[in-house]
Amino acid sequence: MRNDVRQRLRHVLGPLTGAALIAYFGYHAVQGDRGLLAWWSLRYEIEKADYELAAVTAEKKLIEHRVSLLRPESLDRDMLEERARAMLGVVHKDDLIVPDPSAADRSLNP
């Protein structure tokens, strides 16, 4: 009887070990630090970072263009006038002033 149990155990132990190994590696292939879920999360983070990079690059180009208009060798009079008015808080008599309600709310609630 004891030999019969040992022989059945030998026949069952191989497939059980194989199934356990497949389950172990399968679990870690999906849930592990380098598994599918981690890979999908990293791809999402990379896409988000690429989108932010594109937005910052576009903003940088806009700022560089505005700065280039204020350089002495290529001074744009309109840009100079705009910056001077903004810095001094001066308006021309023919300018139309449109109040920004959100700016008024910010000045009342600092």
C-alpha positions as CSV (number, residue, x, y, z in Angstrom):
1,M,0.0,0.0,0.0
2,R,2.8,2.4,0.9
3,N,4.5,1.7,-2.5
4,D,1.2,2.4,-4.2
5,V,0.9,5.8,-2.6
6,R,4.5,6.6,-3.5
7,Q,4.0,5.6,-7.1
8,R,0.8,7.7,-7.4
9,L,2.6,10.6,-5.7
10,R,5.4,10.4,-8.3
11,H,2.9,10.6,-11.1
12,V,1.1,13.5,-9.6
13,L,4.1,15.5,-8.3
14,G,5.6,16.2,-11.7
15,P,2.5,17.8,-13.2
16,L,1.7,19.6,-9.9
17,T,5.2,21.1,-9.9
18,G,4.9,22.1,-13.5
19,A,1.5,23.7,-12.9
20,A,2.9,25.6,-9.8
21,L,5.8,26.9,-11.9
22,I,3.5,28.0,-14.7
23,A,1.2,29.8,-12.2
24,Y,4.2,31.4,-10.4
25,F,5.7,32.8,-13.6
26,G,2.4,33.7,-15.1
27,Y,1.4,35.7,-12.0
28,H,4.7,37.6,-12.1
29,A,4.5,38.1,-15.9
30,V,1.3,40.1,-15.3
31,Q,1.6,41.5,-11.7
32,G,5.3,41.7,-11.2
33,D,7.6,44.8,-11.2
34,R,8.3,44.2,-14.9
35,G,5.0,42.6,-15.8
36,L,2.3,43.7,-18.2
37,L,0.5,46.0,-15.8
38,A,3.8,47.8,-15.0
39,W,4.6,48.1,-18.7
40,W,1.1,49.6,-19.5
41,S,1.5,52.0,-16.7
42,L,5.0,53.1,-17.9
43,R,3.6,53.5,-21.5
44,Y,0.9,55.8,-20.1
45,E,3.4,57.8,-18.1
46,I,5.6,58.2,-21.2
47,E,2.7,59.3,-23.4
48,K,1.7,61.9,-20.7
49,A,5.3,63.1,-20.5
50,D,5.5,63.4,-24.3
51,Y,2.3,65.5,-24.3
52,E,3.7,67.8,-21.6
53,L,7.0,68.1,-23.5
54,A,5.1,69.1,-26.6
55,A,3.2,71.8,-24.7
56,V,6.3,73.2,-23.0
57,T,8.2,73.2,-26.3
58,A,5.4,75.2,-28.0
59,E,5.3,77.6,-25.1
60,K,9.1,77.9,-25.2
61,K,9.0,78.7,-29.0
62,L,6.4,81.4,-28.4
63,I,8.5,83.0,-25.6
64,E,11.6,82.8,-27.7
65,H,9.8,84.5,-30.6
66,R,8.6,87.3,-28.4
67,V,12.1,87.8,-26.9
68,S,13.6,87.9,-30.4
69,L,11.3,90.8,-31.2
70,L,12.8,92.8,-28.3
71,R,16.5,92.2,-29.2
72,P,18.3,95.4,-30.2
73,E,19.2,94.1,-33.7
74,S,15.6,93.3,-34.6
75,L,13.5,95.6,-32.3
76,D,9.8,95.5,-33.1
77,R,8.2,98.8,-32.1
78,D,4.8,97.3,-31.5
79,M,6.3,94.7,-29.0
80,L,8.3,97.5,-27.3
81,E,5.2,99.6,-26.9
82,E,3.2,96.7,-25.6
83,R,5.9,95.9,-23.0
84,A,6.3,99.5,-22.0
85,R,2.5,99.9,-21.5
86,A,2.3,96.7,-19.5
87,M,5.2,97.7,-17.3
88,L,4.1,101.3,-16.7
89,G,0.4,100.7,-16.7
90,V,-0.2,103.3,-19.3
91,V,-2.9,103.3,-22.0
92,H,-3.3,105.3,-25.2
93,K,-6.3,107.7,-25.4
94,D,-7.8,105.8,-28.3
95,D,-7.4,102.3,-26.6
96,L,-10.5,100.4,-25.8
97,I,-10.3,98.9,-22.3
98,V,-12.3,95.7,-21.7
99,P,-12.4,94.8,-18.0
100,D,-11.6,91.2,-17.0
101,P,-14.1,90.1,-14.2
102,S,-11.8,87.3,-13.1
103,A,-9.0,89.7,-12.5
104,A,-11.2,91.9,-10.4
105,D,-12.2,88.9,-8.2
106,R,-8.5,88.0,-7.7
107,S,-7.6,91.5,-6.6
108,L,-10.5,91.5,-4.0
109,N,-9.5,88.1,-2.6
110,P,-5.7,87.8,-2.4
